[in-house]
Amino acid sequence: MSGEPDALAVVNQLRDLAADPLNRRVIVEDQGCLPGLILFLDHPNPQVVYSALLAVRYLAECHANREKMKGELGMMLSLQNVMQKGTSPGETKLLASEIYEILQNSSSAEAEQAGASASCRRKAQFFLGATNKRAKTVVLQIDGLDDSTRRSLCEEALLKIKGVISFTFQMAVKRCVVRIRSDLKAEALGTAIASTKVMKAQQVMRGEDGSEIVIPFQEDSDVVVEQNVNLPDYLPEDESPSQEQHKAVTRLGSVQDGVTWLSTAANFLSRSFYW
């Protein structure tokens, strides 16, 4: 057996690199990675498809990427195929639909914002939050989110909830940004985190003056958490128990490491798909 990574390992690494805003332009500009992600959207393994969608969703958060992504051969068609495929889990279809709408509306959104470069970042965040009315974003402040073990527990708890689309951890500040269906109550997330017995979540919101407000969930909440039985297993990246947390965060945030790994990924993709 060679030490070459398999498709799931490659797409998971791309997903993790894409989670860092510093890497998103590099990934899209690379000649092999974006076409490879599109090919992953048609992969027979549903875990690969879902992880590829998460990577594409991260890349689409960068306004400068959207036109290139929309025009990339096979991107929009592949997203439509995922949305229409009868065997695709519901959350996978919803995520594909969200990405499709973001890219489809990119031209008009950029035209509206052409004269507002100074407020580009704020408007980009607003656009992403409003583009899909079937989904919403919840920011959780999680007491006890101290290490990779606790993070794994949190992942398992969130993935059991039907209606969770995706989530991103900000370990340095003990937060988790969760994308959920609009009909799912945020209290369900708090209940799931509390079920770990070692962590407790509060919701972070914005006040009228723009300041952050941290609102605790009711401990006696009677919100019923619907279990997710259709979503494919999510495989988090392997983390060494001895690895210091600041190093783990730096690994994902390093542009140079990302560029180096992208070269490896591109070579794998070219060998795997271009025969």
Phi and psi in degrees as a GROMACS rama.xvg file:
@    title "Ramachandran Plot"
@    xaxis  label "Phi"
@    yaxis  label "Psi"
@TYPE xy
-86.1341  166.548  SER-2
-88.4394  13.1891  GLY-3
-70.3935  136.686  GLU-4
-69.3601  152.62  PRO-5
-90.5904  178.156  ASP-6
-60.7346  -42.4186  ALA-7
-65.4029  -40.6018  LEU-8
-63.9796  -40.519  ALA-9
-65.9552  -47.8044  VAL-10
-69.2881  -32.9071  VAL-11
-65.6713  -38.9058  ASN-12
-67.6449  -41.4274  GLN-13
-61.2971  -40.4943  LEU-14
-60.3405  -44.8546  ARG-15
-67.9487  -37.5692  ASP-16
-67.0566  -39.5651  LEU-17
-68.2298  -22.1435  ALA-18
-65.4517  -22.3152  ALA-19
-91.1103  120.215  ASP-20
-55.4091  -28.0633  PRO-21
-68.3962  -21.0271  LEU-22
-96.2616  -10.9683  ASN-23
-67.9249  -40.8334  ARG-24
-66.0163  -39.7782  ARG-25
-62.4723  -43.0834  VAL-26
-63.6986  -45.2554  ILE-27
-69.0211  -34.9115  VAL-28
-75.6097  -21.1511  GLU-29
-64.1308  140.53  ASP-30
-73.6611  -19.5599  GLN-31
-108.971  -26.3709  GLY-32
-75.6573  -42.9905  CYS-33
-66.1441  -45.9037  LEU-34
-60.1055  -34.7257  PRO-35
-65.709  -41.287  GLY-36
-62.1737  -37.6439  LEU-37
-63.687  -41.2891  ILE-38
-65.4685  -34.9675  LEU-39
-62.9818  -26.4377  PHE-40
-66.0012  -16.9346  LEU-41
-108.315  16.5042  ASP-42
-73.1106  145.306  HIS-43
-70.1475  -19.277  PRO-44
-86.3034  116.164  ASN-45
-62.8819  -25.8223  PRO-46
-65.6234  -40.2861  GLN-47
-65.1699  -43.6514  VAL-48
-61.3342  -46.0503  VAL-49
-66.8119  -41.1984  TYR-50
-66.0257  -37.5912  SER-51
-64.5302  -39.3796  ALA-52
-63.2024  -40.6996  LEU-53
-61.0182  -42.7008  LEU-54
-61.8369  -45.3151  ALA-55
-63.859  -38.623  VAL-56
-62.5756  -42.3366  ARG-57
-61.7294  -45.4276  TYR-58
-62.0763  -34.2173  LEU-59
-73.2748  -11.4986  ALA-60
-69.0123  -21.3134  GLU-61
-87.5324  114.665  CYS-62
-55.9974  -38.1457  HIS-63
-66.1602  -17.1527  ALA-64
-87.1857  -21.7168  ASN-65
-65.4907  -43.2739  ARG-66
-63.7996  -42.7911  GLU-67
-64.5666  -41.1542  LYS-68
-64.5756  -43.2373  MET-69
-62.6425  -37.2017  LYS-70
-86.6998  -6.55934  GLY-71
-65.8058  132.819  GLU-72
-54.5821  121.588  LEU-73
90.5442  -8.66641  GLY-74
-62.493  -58.6656  MET-75
-66.4489  -37.067  MET-76
-65.7245  -41.5569  LEU-77
-65.4296  -40.0678  SER-78
-62.4884  -41.2602  LEU-79
-63.1506  -40.1836  GLN-80
-62.7629  -40.8617  ASN-81
-63.713  -42.2306  VAL-82
-64.486  -33.3425  MET-83
-95.8274  -14.3199  GLN-84
-67.7878  126.743  LYS-85
-65.9384  -24.8105  GLY-86
-88.5802  -4.55972  THR-87
-73.1526  131.139  SER-88
-59.3916  155.146  PRO-89
-57.6483  -42.1246  GLY-90
-69.4516  -31.8608  GLU-91
-65.9862  -43.5576  THR-92
-62.8518  -40.4951  LYS-93
-65.3223  -41.2221  LEU-94
-65.6167  -42.0734  LEU-95
-62.2404  -40.2197  ALA-96
-64.4353  -40.6541  SER-97
-62.4744  -45.3811  GLU-98
-63.3594  -43.3023  ILE-99
-58.0714  -44.5758  TYR-100
-65.8124  -40.1893  GLU-101
-60.4079  -47.7612  ILE-102
-71.6169  -39.0913  LEU-103
-62.5002  -35.1099  GLN-104
-93.9076  5.20899  ASN-105
-62.9572  -40.4694  SER-106
-62.8683  -48.235  SER-107
-67.8209  -36.2874  SER-108
-66.8538  -40.313  ALA-109
-69.7705  -34.6374  GLU-110
-64.14  -39.2163  ALA-111
-67.0261  -27.8312  GLU-112
-103.341  11.2158  GLN-113
-59.4042  -36.2502  ALA-114
-96.6932  15.6203  GLY-115
-127.145  48.6369  ALA-116
-65.1992  -29.3914  SER-117
-65.9802  -29.8321  ALA-118
-108.781  25.3066  SER-119
-59.768  -44.7802  CYS-120
-64.8366  -43.1215  ARG-121
-63.904  -41.8446  ARG-122
-69.8288  -33.5275  LYS-123
-63.247  -42.9706  ALA-124
-64.9658  -39.3498  GLN-125
-65.5805  -42.2042  PHE-126
-60.7019  -43.6152  PHE-127
-66.5345  -34.4737  LEU-128
-74.3418  -23.5633  GLY-129
-105.395  -7.33375  ALA-130
-67.607  -30.0535  THR-131
-125.771  106.61  ASN-132
-73.8199  -6.20551  LYS-133
-88.9704  -2.39216  ARG-134
-134.808  155.617  ALA-135
-145.063  163.493  LYS-136
-110.699  134.371  THR-137
-123.762  129.821  VAL-138
-102.821  124.843  VAL-139
-110.087  133.103  LEU-140
-98.1136  117.388  GLN-141
-112.982  108.763  ILE-142
-71.5103  127.784  ASP-143
100.612  -2.6875  GLY-144
-81.3848  77.6903  LEU-145
-104.013  -23.0686  ASP-146
-155.436  -177.248  ASP-147
-66.8137  -29.3581  SER-148
-66.2509  -45.609  THR-149
-66.1769  -36.7625  ARG-150
-61.6718  -41.5755  ARG-151
-62.8279  -41.1855  SER-152
-61.1603  -41.4423  LEU-153
-65.1364  -42.3565  CYS-154
-59.2791  -46.7661  GLU-155
-61.1691  -40.2736  GLU-156
-66.2704  -43.0197  ALA-157
-69.5606  -37.2704  LEU-158
-71.0993  -14.5676  LEU-159
-80.0016  -12.2894  LYS-160
-88.3973  123.399  ILE-161
-74.1578  121.846  LYS-162
118.596  -10.5727  GLY-163
-80.9641  125.077  VAL-164
-93.708  -49.2979  ILE-165
-161.326  164.961  SER-166
-154.423  153.351  PHE-167
-133.939  132.122  THR-168
-93.4089  142.431  PHE-169
-120.03  82.2683  GLN-170
-61.7577  -32.4866  MET-171
-61.7632  -30.3249  ALA-172
-114.867  9.66717  VAL-173
58.1632  48.6402  LYS-174
-126.517  159.159  ARG-175
-138.603  125.267  CYS-176
-98.1917  116.994  VAL-177
-116.072  130.144  VAL-178
-97.4726  124.49  ARG-179
-133.723  163.038  ILE-180
-62.5491  147.742  ARG-181
-63.9612  -23.2984  SER-182
-90.2114  1.74105  ASP-183
-93.2926  128.937  LEU-184
-77.7079  141.83  LYS-185
-61.9327  -27.816  ALA-186
-60.1551  -26.7568  GLU-187
-64.1196  -34.188  ALA-188
-66.9858  -42.9642  LEU-189
-62.353  -40.0615  GLY-190
-63.4806  -41.2966  THR-191
-65.8427  -42.7254  ALA-192
-65.3858  -40.7009  ILE-193
-64.0552  -26.4777  ALA-194
-66.4358  -15.9687  SER-195
-71.7853  -18.5262  THR-196
71.5536  -6.53884  LYS-197
-122.009  -3.0274  VAL-198
-135.986  155.724  MET-199
-140.751  132.876  LYS-200
-109.061  147.135  ALA-201
-129.161  153.138  GLN-202
-93.8965  133.138  GLN-203
-98.2724  124.473  VAL-204
-132.482  169.787  MET-205
-103.248  133.228  ARG-206
-80.7568  176.749  GLY-207
-62.3544  -28.3748  GLU-208
-90.0861  4.95477  ASP-209
90.9552  -6.75012  GLY-210
-79.2162  156.081  SER-211
-77.1627  141.54  GLU-212
-126.845  127.956  ILE-213
-102.793  117.052  VAL-214
-112.334  119.305  ILE-215
-72.6222  147.414  PRO-216
-80.7263  149.355  PHE-217
-67.0654  129.159  GLN-218
-67.7453  -28.3261  GLU-219
-99.2511  26.3934  ASP-220
-60.4704  136.286  SER-221
-102.408  21.4008  ASP-222
-65.14  129.014  VAL-223
-84.8309  123.806  VAL-224
-93.5665  111.897  VAL-225
-76.5689  124.98  GLU-226
-74.2319  140.992  GLN-227
-94.7904  114.831  ASN-228
-113.011  -7.7239  VAL-229
-102.93  -24.5442  ASN-230
-68.5384  133.47  LEU-231
-63.1863  152.921  PRO-232
-57.4222  138.788  ASP-233
-101.014  127.616  TYR-234
-106.382  105.29  LEU-235
-69.8261  159.867  PRO-236
-64.8695  150.106  GLU-237
-72.6601  130.232  ASP-238
-125.256  131.085  GLU-239
-71.7772  133.296  SER-240
-59.9751  -24.2115  PRO-241
-90.3804  -4.57918  SER-242
-76.4133  130.442  GLN-243
-72.1461  145.07  GLU-244
-62.3802  -39.6037  GLN-245
-66.2824  -27.5664  HIS-246
-73.071  -36.0458  LYS-247
-64.0623  -41.382  ALA-248
-68.1  -41.0907  VAL-249
-63.4442  -34.207  THR-250
-59.4304  -43.6312  ARG-251
-74.9505  -24.4022  LEU-252
-92.6775  1.23569  GLY-253
-88.3816  115.546  SER-254
-64.8214  -40.7214  VAL-255
-63.3347  -43.865  GLN-256
-61.4037  -39.1494  ASP-257
-64.0576  -43.2489  GLY-258
-63.5156  -42.3781  VAL-259
-61.0788  -44.9847  THR-260
-69.9523  -34.5198  TRP-261
-59.0802  -34.8639  LEU-262
-62.3002  -42.6094  SER-263
-63.8446  -43.2885  THR-264
-63.3497  -42.5371  ALA-265
-62.4238  -40.1192  ALA-266
-63.3179  -41.2729  ASN-267
-63.2081  -45.0541  PHE-268
-62.7588  -41.6599  LEU-269
-66.6717  -36.2983  SER-270
-73.0631  -31.2046  ARG-271
-82.5944  -34.3631  SER-272
-112.981  -22.6081  PHE-273
-102.881  89.3997  TYR-274
